[in-house]
Amino acid sequence: MDGKKILFVSSELVPYLPENEVSLMSYETPKMVNSNGGQIRIFMPRYGNINERRHQLHEVIRLSGMNLVINDMDMPLIIKVASIPKERIQVYFIDNEEYFKRKATFADENGTLFPDNDERAIFFAKGIVETVKKLNWSPDIIHVHGWMASLVPLYLKKYYADEPLFSESKVVTSVYSKGFEEELNPDIVKKIEFDGISSDAIPTLAKPDYNNLLKVAVDYSDAVILASEEISEDLSTHITSLQKPVLPYVPFHEFEEAYANFYNTEVLK
C-alpha cells in the first residue's frame, strides 16, 4: 500500500460511535493501510450523539462555509476534524445543524428511521466530494462502508463524472448484513433527480429499502467486499450478476492481508 491514497467513507466509526461490524472495520481498515505506508483520509457524519468535547472535534474554517443544494434548499456545510488517539489518524466530520444536530444516528428513541435520512445521505455524499475537492487530494481508492454512505458511488460516477480529481479513482463498497427494516422516504428518487441523475440510473430505489440502497452502491462501484459472513440472498445474487471483482468474506483475524491483496491485485490492476 506504500504511497497509495485511500479515501474511507463510513456511516459509523469507533471510537466515536459504539462498536459493531461497520464501525470496527471502518476503523481497522484505514489503520491497516496507514501502518502499511498508505495515505488515508476518513470521513463520517457528525451525529449529535458524538461527544465533541471528549473527542476534541473542532471546526475547520477553511473547509466550511459552502452551501450544498439538497432538493432545491441551500444547506450549509460544516467540516470538523479530530484525531484518533495513539494512531496518528485524522477523521473529517460532515456536519449540518438541520441534519446532524439531533442526539441520535439513524432513528428516534422508538427505533423509527428519521424521515430525512434520504436527504442526510445525499448531503453526506456531496459534502465529502466537495471537501476532498477543496483539499485537492486525488485518491487512488474510495472505500465505502455503511448504508448512510451508499450514495457516494452513484454521485461520484454520475453527478461528479467530469471531475478530474476522481478520474482515476476506483470505488470499493463493503457490504454488511447490518441494515434497517423500514424504507427511506419514497421521494429519494425525485431528490436525486433534482441533481440531474435520471431515475433510470436508480431503478431499485423505487423501493428504497436497505438491500436496494446497497444495490445502488455496488452498481456504481468498481469492486465489492463482502464484509459480513451472512449477506441476504437477494443482495448476494445481485452482486454476483454484476461480474465485478468481489472479495468473499474473510474472518477478522485474516482481513489485513486479504484486503491489501484485493486492493493491489483486483482494484488497482
Secondary structure, 3 states (H helix, E strand, C coil): CCCCEEEEEECCCCCCCCCCHHHHHHHHHHHHHHHCCCEEEEEEECCCCCCHHHHCCEECCCCCCCEEEECCEEEECEEEEEEECCCCEEEEEEECHHHHCCCCCCECCCCCECCCHHHHHHHHHHHHHHHHHHHCCCCCEEEEECHHHCCHHHHHHCCCCCCHHHCCCEEEEEECCCCCCCCCCCCHHHHHHCCCCCHHHCHHHHCCCHHHHHHHHHHCCCEEEECCCCCCHHHHHHHHHCCCCEECCCCHHHHHHHHHHHHHHHHCC
